[in-house]
């Protein structure tokens, strides 16, 4: 594992932080009582980090592998991309502050003049300057404590990161005694907890070992039982927008917005800013941005009502949104009435793409089928965002395309929503999934050591067979899956699979496993030669 905060470590940090925030998202949302108890801090942090991670991946994708280049971009380019991605994707009060923290760190790392402790110090300072009226007991206190602990540490960057994490964790435990709203609700600060999660990912990126997590066990009281300060009494709207403007115009904007509302955070620089404020007059906040420069990506959220008005009458009652790995399945699912999102090899869809597909479905009720275990956090974040817009969404945690096909096969929009979701979930859960892949390099697997070019048979995500040809490996996988019983085999073949493969496998199933039917679909360009489902 890297021991310095170089390009590779930053890339790993972003990926680990995104995964960790995905795991902690619901727990962080649940303790969100300050400054407004709108239960979205974890989701906002996840969406902000997702944008940062995507920007970093885009930089790496622009640098070719050997012999043209070593495939690793300069560290300065990577950290600037991380900061820019967080800035343009920042959501909510907490996400906007996280973006400024990452920007502060990036400034030091990109200059190549400071160490990790200096980067954390700059981050905390930048975050305080971005908030119009800093409050102790929030993520700002946690960031400051992390920076101070890092300054007092010595040794490797991993050791400094560990000290920062420990300092942040201790500061998080103190937040209920610093902020009355948190103490009355019996929770720690949600934004601070999110920052602890991000710093824990930094420790893991630098040391290779995840820190021991010690989160509070307190449970928030219901929002209606919280005092007014914790329950979100105050301005009615949250206004967020990106703004192209010069420094002098932004200084004037800060003064004007500060008089219009509260929770004002303005982050950014070099002509691009992210503006966040809570106000009663949303139009006035946007007008102030127009006077300062060019605002865009404007988001206005009412704290007491969905951000979207009642659905127009032309909306359908229910729709299904499915992520599919190839054009063939996209066509199949579309024929069944689903709105599809194409997941190309190595290009998993982001939460924004899933939200856009949910909107495109134009329905009051939507069932989302991610069809990939790696999309579980992304899909969950998309569902929360769509629900905030007034759409009723159910997430069925399908782990493979064949499970999605099984769920779609029993979809019945005339049933009650809950009944339909239960039936689809049951069908997906009763479908075991497998796939065949070709090894790109020598590596260790659960089935032993494979060589480049070997055919790997994976059942429920684990390599169980290593073979030398597609047909033989597929037969072995099918036999293992059907040993536990089954009534229907689904085969989804890639466009470049041998044309005789489907007939060979159908013949094998009919001879070796009586009373088992087989259905074959053409998957198109789907990344792997064959997907298998057994129901």
C-alpha positions as CSV (number, residue, x, y, z in Angstrom):
1,X,0.0,0.0,0.0
2,X,1.2,3.6,-0.6
3,X,2.8,5.4,2.4
4,X,2.6,8.9,0.9
5,X,-0.4,10.9,-0.3
6,X,0.5,10.5,-3.9
7,X,-1.8,10.1,-6.9
8,X,-2.4,6.4,-6.3
9,X,-3.2,7.0,-2.6
10,X,-5.6,9.8,-3.4
11,X,-7.4,7.5,-5.8
12,X,-7.6,4.7,-3.2
13,X,-8.8,7.2,-0.6
14,X,-11.6,8.5,-2.7
15,X,-12.8,4.9,-3.5
16,X,-12.6,3.8,0.1
17,X,-14.3,6.9,1.4
18,X,-17.1,6.5,-1.1
19,X,-17.6,2.9,-0.1
20,X,-17.5,3.7,3.6
21,X,-20.0,6.6,3.3
22,X,-22.2,4.2,1.4
23,X,-22.2,1.8,4.3
24,X,-22.7,4.6,6.9
25,X,-25.1,6.7,4.9
26,X,-28.3,5.6,6.5
27,X,-26.8,5.8,10.0
28,X,-25.6,9.3,9.4
29,X,-28.9,10.4,8.0
30,X,-30.6,9.0,11.1
31,X,-28.7,11.3,13.5
32,X,-29.1,14.5,11.4
33,X,-30.7,17.0,13.6
34,X,-28.6,20.1,13.1
35,X,-28.9,22.7,11.6
36,X,-32.1,21.2,10.1
37,X,-33.5,17.8,10.9
38,X,-34.0,16.8,7.3
39,X,-32.2,13.4,7.5
40,X,-30.0,13.8,4.5
41,X,-26.5,14.5,5.7
42,X,-25.2,11.0,5.0
43,X,-26.7,11.1,1.5
44,X,-25.3,14.5,0.8
45,X,-21.8,13.5,1.9
46,X,-22.0,10.3,-0.3
47,X,-23.1,12.3,-3.4
48,X,-20.3,14.9,-2.8
49,X,-17.7,12.2,-2.5
50,X,-19.1,10.3,-5.5
51,X,-18.5,13.4,-7.6
52,X,-14.9,13.7,-6.3
53,X,-14.2,10.1,-7.0
54,X,-15.5,10.3,-10.5
55,X,-13.3,13.3,-11.2
56,X,-10.3,11.4,-10.0
57,X,-11.1,8.4,-12.1
58,X,-11.5,10.6,-15.2
59,X,-7.9,11.9,-14.7
60,X,-6.5,8.4,-14.4
61,X,-8.5,7.4,-17.6
62,X,-6.8,10.2,-19.5
63,X,-3.3,8.7,-18.9
64,X,-2.5,5.7,-21.0
65,X,-0.7,2.5,-19.8
66,X,2.9,1.6,-20.7
67,X,4.7,1.9,-23.0
68,X,3.2,5.3,-23.8
69,X,3.0,6.4,-20.2
70,X,3.1,4.7,-16.8
71,X,-0.7,5.2,-16.3
72,X,-0.3,7.4,-13.2
73,X,-1.0,11.1,-13.6
74,X,0.8,13.7,-11.5
75,X,-0.4,14.0,-8.0
76,X,-1.2,17.7,-8.4
77,X,-3.6,16.9,-11.2
78,X,-5.4,14.2,-9.2
79,X,-5.9,16.3,-6.0
80,X,-7.1,19.2,-8.0
81,X,-9.6,17.0,-9.8
82,X,-10.7,15.6,-6.4
83,X,-11.3,19.1,-5.1
84,X,-13.1,20.3,-8.3
85,X,-15.3,17.2,-8.4
86,X,-16.4,17.7,-4.8
87,X,-17.0,21.4,-5.5
88,X,-19.3,20.9,-8.5
89,X,-21.1,17.9,-6.9
90,X,-21.4,19.3,-3.3
91,X,-24.8,18.7,-1.8
92,X,-26.3,20.3,1.3
93,X,-24.5,22.1,4.2
94,X,-22.3,19.1,5.1
95,X,-21.3,18.3,1.5
96,X,-20.4,21.9,0.8
97,X,-18.1,21.9,3.9
98,X,-16.6,18.6,2.9
99,X,-15.8,20.1,-0.6
100,X,-14.0,23.0,1.1
101,X,-12.1,20.6,3.3
102,X,-10.9,18.6,0.3
103,X,-10.0,21.8,-1.5
104,X,-7.9,23.0,1.4
105,X,-6.0,19.7,1.5
106,X,-5.6,19.7,-2.3
107,X,-4.0,23.2,-2.2
108,X,-1.2,22.0,0.0
109,X,-0.7,18.6,-1.7
110,X,-0.7,20.2,-5.1
111,X,1.9,22.8,-4.1
112,X,4.2,19.9,-3.0
113,X,5.4,22.1,-0.1
114,X,3.5,20.6,2.9
115,X,3.0,17.3,4.6
116,X,-0.3,15.6,5.6
117,X,-0.5,17.6,8.8
118,X,-0.2,20.9,6.9
119,X,-2.8,19.7,4.4
120,X,-5.3,18.9,7.3
121,X,-4.5,22.3,8.9
122,X,-5.2,24.2,5.7
123,X,-8.4,22.1,5.2
124,X,-9.8,23.1,8.7
125,X,-8.9,26.7,8.2
126,X,-10.5,26.9,4.8
127,X,-13.7,25.3,6.1
128,X,-14.0,27.8,8.9
129,X,-13.5,30.7,6.5
130,X,-16.2,29.3,4.2
131,X,-18.9,29.3,6.9
132,X,-20.5,32.6,7.6
133,X,-21.2,31.9,11.3
134,X,-19.1,28.9,12.5
135,X,-20.6,26.9,15.3
136,X,-18.6,24.6,17.7
137,X,-19.8,21.1,18.1
138,X,-20.1,20.6,14.3
139,X,-17.9,19.1,11.6
140,X,-15.8,22.3,11.9
141,X,-14.8,21.3,15.4
142,X,-14.0,17.7,14.3
143,X,-11.9,19.0,11.4
144,X,-9.9,21.3,13.7
145,X,-9.3,18.5,16.2
146,X,-8.1,16.2,13.5
147,X,-5.6,18.9,12.3
148,X,-4.3,19.5,15.8
149,X,-3.8,15.8,16.5
150,X,-2.0,15.4,13.1
151,X,0.4,18.3,14.0
152,X,1.4,16.6,17.2
153,X,2.0,13.3,15.5
154,X,5.3,12.0,14.0
155,X,6.3,9.2,11.8
156,X,4.9,8.1,8.4
157,X,1.9,9.7,6.7
158,X,-0.1,6.7,7.8
159,X,0.7,7.4,11.4
160,X,-0.2,11.1,11.0
161,X,-3.5,10.0,9.4
162,X,-4.2,7.6,12.3
163,X,-3.6,10.4,14.8
164,X,-5.9,12.7,12.8
165,X,-8.6,10.0,12.8
166,X,-8.2,9.4,16.6
167,X,-8.4,13.2,17.3
168,X,-11.5,13.5,15.1
169,X,-13.2,10.6,16.7
170,X,-12.6,12.0,20.2
171,X,-13.9,15.4,19.1
172,X,-17.0,13.8,17.6
173,X,-17.7,12.3,21.0
174,X,-17.6,15.8,22.5
175,X,-20.1,17.4,20.1
176,X,-23.2,16.7,22.2
177,X,-21.8,18.7,25.1
178,X,-20.8,21.6,22.7
179,X,-24.1,22.0,20.8
180,X,-27.3,22.0,22.8
181,X,-29.4,20.6,19.9
182,X,-27.3,17.5,19.8
183,X,-27.3,17.0,23.5
184,X,-31.1,17.2,23.7
185,X,-31.5,14.8,20.8
186,X,-28.9,12.4,22.3
187,X,-26.7,12.2,19.1
188,X,-23.3,13.3,17.8
189,X,-23.0,15.7,14.9
190,X,-23.9,14.0,11.7
191,X,-21.4,16.0,9.5
192,X,-18.7,15.3,12.0
193,X,-19.4,11.6,11.9
194,X,-19.2,11.7,8.2
195,X,-15.8,13.3,8.4
196,X,-14.6,10.6,10.8
197,X,-15.7,8.1,8.1
198,X,-13.7,9.9,5.4
199,X,-10.6,10.1,7.6
200,X,-10.9,6.5,8.5
201,X,-10.7,5.8,4.7
202,X,-7.6,7.9,4.5
203,X,-6.0,5.8,7.2
204,X,-6.8,2.6,5.2
205,X,-5.6,4.1,1.9
206,X,-2.2,5.0,3.5
207,X,-1.7,2.0,5.8
208,X,-3.7,-0.8,4.2
209,X,-5.6,-1.4,7.4
210,X,-9.0,0.0,8.3
211,X,-9.1,1.7,11.7
212,X,-11.2,0.2,14.5
213,X,-14.6,1.9,14.2
214,X,-16.1,3.2,17.4
215,X,-19.4,4.9,16.7
216,X,-21.8,6.1,19.4
217,X,-24.8,3.9,20.3
218,X,-27.2,6.7,21.0
219,X,-30.5,6.9,19.1
220,X,-32.1,10.2,18.1
221,X,-35.5,11.0,19.5
222,X,-38.3,11.5,16.9
223,X,-38.1,14.8,15.1
224,X,-41.5,15.9,16.5
225,X,-40.2,15.5,20.0
226,X,-37.0,17.5,19.5
227,X,-36.9,21.2,20.6
228,X,-37.4,23.8,17.9
229,X,-33.7,24.3,17.4
230,X,-33.1,20.7,16.6
231,X,-36.3,20.1,14.7
232,X,-35.4,22.6,12.0
233,X,-37.5,25.6,12.9
234,X,-36.2,28.5,10.7
235,X,-36.0,29.3,7.0
236,X,-38.2,27.3,4.7
237,X,-35.9,26.7,1.8
238,X,-32.4,25.4,1.1
239,X,-30.9,27.0,-2.0
240,X,-27.7,25.7,-3.6
241,X,-26.1,26.7,-6.9
242,X,-22.8,26.9,-8.7
243,X,-21.7,30.4,-9.5
244,X,-19.2,31.8,-11.9
245,X,-18.0,35.1,-10.4
246,X,-14.9,37.0,-9.3
247,X,-13.8,37.3,-5.7
248,X,-15.1,40.8,-5.1
249,X,-18.5,39.9,-6.3
250,X,-18.6,36.9,-4.1
251,X,-17.6,39.0,-1.1
252,X,-20.7,41.2,-1.8
253,X,-22.8,38.1,-2.3
254,X,-21.8,36.7,1.1
255,X,-22.9,39.9,2.8
256,X,-26.2,40.0,1.0
257,X,-27.1,36.3,1.6
258,X,-26.1,36.6,5.3
259,X,-28.8,39.1,5.7
260,X,-31.4,36.9,3.9
261,X,-31.0,33.7,5.9
262,X,-28.7,31.4,7.8
263,X,-26.5,28.3,7.3
264,X,-24.5,30.2,4.7
265,X,-21.5,28.4,3.2
266,X,-19.7,29.7,0.1
267,X,-16.8,27.5,-1.1
268,X,-14.5,27.5,-4.1
269,X,-12.2,30.0,-5.8
270,X,-10.6,30.7,-9.1
271,X,-13.9,32.0,-10.5
272,X,-16.1,29.0,-9.6
273,X,-18.0,28.8,-6.3
274,X,-20.6,26.6,-4.7
275,X,-23.2,28.6,-2.7
276,X,-25.4,27.1,0.0
277,X,-27.9,29.0,2.2
278,X,-31.2,28.5,4.1
279,X,-33.7,31.3,3.4
280,X,-37.4,32.1,3.4
281,X,-37.2,33.8,0.0
282,X,-35.6,31.4,-2.4
283,X,-36.0,33.8,-5.3
284,X,-34.1,36.5,-3.5
285,X,-31.2,34.2,-2.9
286,X,-31.1,33.2,-6.6
287,X,-31.4,36.9,-7.7
288,X,-28.4,37.7,-5.5
289,X,-26.4,35.1,-7.4
290,X,-27.5,36.6,-10.7
291,X,-26.2,40.0,-9.6
292,X,-22.9,38.5,-8.6
293,X,-22.2,36.4,-11.7
294,X,-23.7,33.4,-13.5
295,X,-25.5,30.9,-11.3
296,X,-26.4,27.5,-12.6
297,X,-27.3,24.0,-11.4
298,X,-29.8,25.8,-9.1
299,X,-31.4,23.5,-6.5
300,X,-34.2,24.7,-4.3
301,X,-35.6,22.4,-1.6
302,X,-38.5,23.1,0.7
303,X,-37.8,21.7,4.2
304,X,-41.4,20.7,4.9
305,X,-42.6,19.5,1.4
306,X,-41.2,17.5,-1.5
307,X,-39.1,19.5,-3.9
308,X,-41.4,18.6,-6.7
309,X,-45.1,19.6,-7.0
310,X,-47.8,17.0,-7.3
311,X,-47.2,14.6,-10.2
312,X,-48.9,15.6,-13.4
313,X,-51.9,13.5,-14.5
314,X,-50.1,12.0,-17.5
315,X,-47.7,10.1,-15.2
316,X,-48.1,6.4,-15.1
317,X,-48.8,4.8,-11.8
318,X,-45.8,2.4,-11.6
319,X,-42.5,1.8,-13.5
320,X,-39.4,-0.4,-13.3
321,X,-35.9,1.0,-13.7
322,X,-33.2,-1.7,-14.4
323,X,-29.5,-1.4,-14.8
324,X,-28.3,-3.8,-17.6
325,X,-24.8,-4.8,-18.7
326,X,-25.5,-5.0,-22.5
327,X,-27.6,-3.7,-25.3
328,X,-29.3,-7.0,-25.8
329,X,-30.7,-7.0,-22.2
330,X,-31.5,-3.3,-22.5
331,X,-33.8,-4.2,-25.5
332,X,-35.3,-7.1,-23.6
333,X,-36.1,-5.1,-20.5
334,X,-37.4,-2.2,-22.6
335,X,-39.8,-4.6,-24.3
336,X,-41.0,-5.7,-20.9
337,X,-41.8,-2.0,-20.1
338,X,-38.7,-1.1,-18.0
339,X,-36.6,2.0,-18.3
340,X,-33.0,0.9,-18.6
341,X,-29.6,2.3,-17.7
342,X,-26.7,0.8,-19.6
343,X,-23.7,-0.3,-17.5
344,X,-20.7,-0.5,-19.8
345,X,-17.7,-2.6,-18.8
346,X,-15.6,-0.6,-16.3
347,X,-18.1,2.3,-16.3
348,X,-20.6,1.7,-13.6
349,X,-23.5,4.3,-13.6
350,X,-23.4,7.0,-11.0
351,X,-26.3,7.8,-8.7
352,X,-27.1,10.9,-10.8
353,X,-27.7,8.6,-13.8
354,X,-30.0,6.4,-11.8
355,X,-32.0,9.4,-10.5
356,X,-32.3,10.7,-14.1
357,X,-33.7,7.3,-15.2
358,X,-36.2,7.3,-12.3
359,X,-37.3,10.7,-13.4
360,X,-37.4,9.5,-17.1
361,X,-39.7,6.7,-16.0
362,X,-42.3,9.4,-15.3
363,X,-44.2,7.4,-12.7
364,X,-45.5,7.9,-9.2
365,X,-44.1,4.6,-8.0
366,X,-40.8,3.1,-9.2
367,X,-39.0,-0.2,-8.6
368,X,-35.2,0.0,-9.0
369,X,-33.2,-3.1,-10.0
370,X,-29.5,-2.3,-9.8
371,X,-28.5,-5.8,-10.9
372,X,-25.0,-5.5,-9.5
373,X,-23.7,-5.9,-6.0
374,X,-21.2,-3.1,-6.4
375,X,-24.1,-0.7,-7.1
376,X,-25.8,-1.1,-3.7
377,X,-24.6,2.1,-2.2
378,X,-25.0,4.1,-5.4
379,X,-28.5,2.8,-5.8
380,X,-29.4,3.5,-2.2
381,X,-28.3,7.1,-2.6
382,X,-30.2,7.5,-5.8
383,X,-33.4,6.2,-4.1
384,X,-33.0,8.7,-1.3
385,X,-32.6,11.6,-3.7
386,X,-35.6,10.5,-5.8
387,X,-37.8,10.1,-2.7
388,X,-36.9,13.7,-1.7
389,X,-38.5,14.7,-5.0
390,X,-41.8,13.1,-4.1
391,X,-41.4,9.8,-6.0
392,X,-42.2,6.6,-4.2
393,X,-39.2,4.3,-4.9
394,X,-38.5,0.7,-3.8
395,X,-35.0,-0.7,-4.1
396,X,-34.7,-4.5,-4.8
397,X,-31.1,-5.5,-4.1
398,X,-30.6,-7.6,-7.2
399,X,-26.9,-8.6,-7.6
400,X,-27.0,-9.8,-11.2
401,X,-28.8,-9.2,-14.4
402,X,-30.5,-12.6,-14.3
403,X,-32.0,-11.8,-11.0
404,X,-33.4,-8.6,-12.5
405,X,-34.9,-10.6,-15.4
406,X,-36.6,-12.9,-12.9
407,X,-38.0,-10.0,-10.9
408,X,-39.2,-8.3,-14.1
409,X,-40.9,-11.5,-15.2
410,X,-43.3,-11.4,-12.2
411,X,-43.8,-7.7,-12.2
412,X,-47.6,-6.9,-12.1
413,X,-48.4,-3.2,-12.0
414,X,-52.1,-3.9,-11.3
415,X,-51.1,-5.2,-7.8
416,X,-50.6,-3.0,-4.8
417,X,-47.1,-1.5,-4.7
418,X,-46.0,-3.4,-1.7
419,X,-47.3,-6.7,-3.0
420,X,-45.6,-6.2,-6.3
421,X,-42.3,-5.4,-4.6
422,X,-42.5,-8.5,-2.4
423,X,-43.2,-10.7,-5.4
424,X,-40.4,-9.3,-7.4
425,X,-38.0,-9.5,-4.4
426,X,-38.9,-13.2,-3.9
427,X,-38.3,-14.0,-7.6
428,X,-34.9,-12.3,-7.5
429,X,-33.9,-14.0,-4.3
430,X,-34.9,-17.4,-5.6
431,X,-32.5,-17.0,-8.6
432,X,-28.9,-18.1,-8.2
433,X,-26.5,-16.3,-10.5
434,X,-23.3,-17.2,-12.2
435,X,-21.1,-15.8,-15.0
436,X,-18.1,-16.9,-17.1
437,X,-15.1,-14.5,-17.4
438,X,-11.7,-14.7,-19.0
439,X,-8.7,-14.1,-16.7
440,X,-6.6,-11.1,-17.8
441,X,-3.6,-12.1,-15.7
442,X,-2.3,-14.7,-13.2
443,X,-4.0,-14.3,-9.9
444,X,-5.1,-16.2,-6.8
445,X,-8.8,-17.2,-6.6
446,X,-10.9,-19.3,-4.3
447,X,-10.6,-22.2,-6.8
448,X,-6.8,-21.9,-7.0
449,X,-4.3,-20.0,-9.2
450,X,-5.5,-19.0,-12.6
451,X,-3.4,-18.0,-15.6
452,X,-4.1,-15.3,-18.2
453,X,-6.6,-16.7,-20.7
454,X,-8.2,-19.2,-18.3
455,X,-12.0,-19.3,-18.2
456,X,-13.3,-18.6,-14.7
457,X,-16.7,-19.8,-13.5
458,X,-18.2,-17.6,-10.8
459,X,-21.2,-18.6,-8.8
460,X,-22.8,-15.9,-6.6
461,X,-19.7,-13.8,-7.1
462,X,-17.1,-16.4,-6.1
463,X,-14.7,-18.2,-8.5
464,X,-15.5,-21.9,-8.2
465,X,-14.2,-23.3,-11.5
466,X,-11.0,-22.6,-13.5
467,X,-11.2,-24.1,-17.0
468,X,-9.7,-23.8,-20.4
469,X,-12.8,-23.5,-22.7
470,X,-16.2,-21.8,-22.4
471,X,-18.4,-24.8,-23.0
472,X,-16.7,-27.1,-20.6
473,X,-16.5,-24.6,-17.8
474,X,-20.1,-23.6,-18.4
475,X,-21.2,-27.2,-18.1
476,X,-19.4,-27.6,-14.8
477,X,-20.9,-24.5,-13.4
478,X,-24.4,-25.5,-14.5
479,X,-24.0,-29.0,-12.9
480,X,-22.9,-27.4,-9.6
481,X,-25.8,-25.0,-9.6
482,X,-28.4,-27.6,-10.6
483,X,-27.2,-30.1,-8.0
484,X,-29.2,-28.1,-5.5
485,X,-32.3,-28.3,-7.8
486,X,-33.9,-25.9,-10.2
487,X,-36.6,-25.6,-12.8
488,X,-35.4,-22.9,-15.2
489,X,-32.0,-22.0,-16.6
490,X,-31.4,-18.6,-18.1
491,X,-28.5,-18.1,-20.4
492,X,-27.4,-14.6,-21.5
493,X,-24.7,-14.7,-24.2
494,X,-22.4,-11.9,-25.3
495,X,-22.3,-10.9,-28.9
496,X,-18.8,-12.4,-29.3
497,X,-19.6,-15.8,-27.6
498,X,-19.2,-18.8,-29.9
499,X,-22.4,-19.2,-31.9
500,X,-22.7,-22.9,-31.0
501,X,-22.4,-22.3,-27.3
502,X,-26.1,-21.9,-26.6
503,X,-27.1,-25.1,-28.4
504,X,-24.4,-27.0,-26.6
505,X,-25.5,-25.9,-23.2
506,X,-29.2,-26.4,-23.9
507,X,-28.5,-29.9,-25.0
508,X,-26.4,-30.6,-21.9
509,X,-29.2,-29.3,-19.5
510,X,-31.9,-31.3,-21.3
511,X,-29.9,-34.6,-21.1
512,X,-28.3,-34.2,-17.7
513,X,-31.1,-32.5,-15.8
514,X,-34.6,-33.8,-16.6
515,X,-37.6,-31.4,-16.3
516,X,-35.3,-28.3,-16.3
517,X,-36.2,-25.8,-19.0
518,X,-33.7,-23.4,-20.7
519,X,-34.2,-19.9,-22.1
520,X,-31.6,-18.1,-24.0
521,X,-31.1,-14.3,-24.5
522,X,-28.7,-12.3,-26.6
523,X,-26.9,-9.9,-24.3
524,X,-24.9,-7.9,-26.9
525,X,-21.6,-6.4,-25.8
526,X,-21.8,-7.1,-22.0
527,X,-18.2,-7.5,-20.8
528,X,-18.3,-11.2,-20.0
529,X,-19.1,-14.1,-22.4
530,X,-22.0,-15.6,-20.4
531,X,-24.4,-14.9,-17.6
532,X,-26.3,-17.8,-16.0
533,X,-29.4,-17.9,-13.8
534,X,-31.0,-20.8,-12.1
535,X,-34.5,-20.6,-10.6
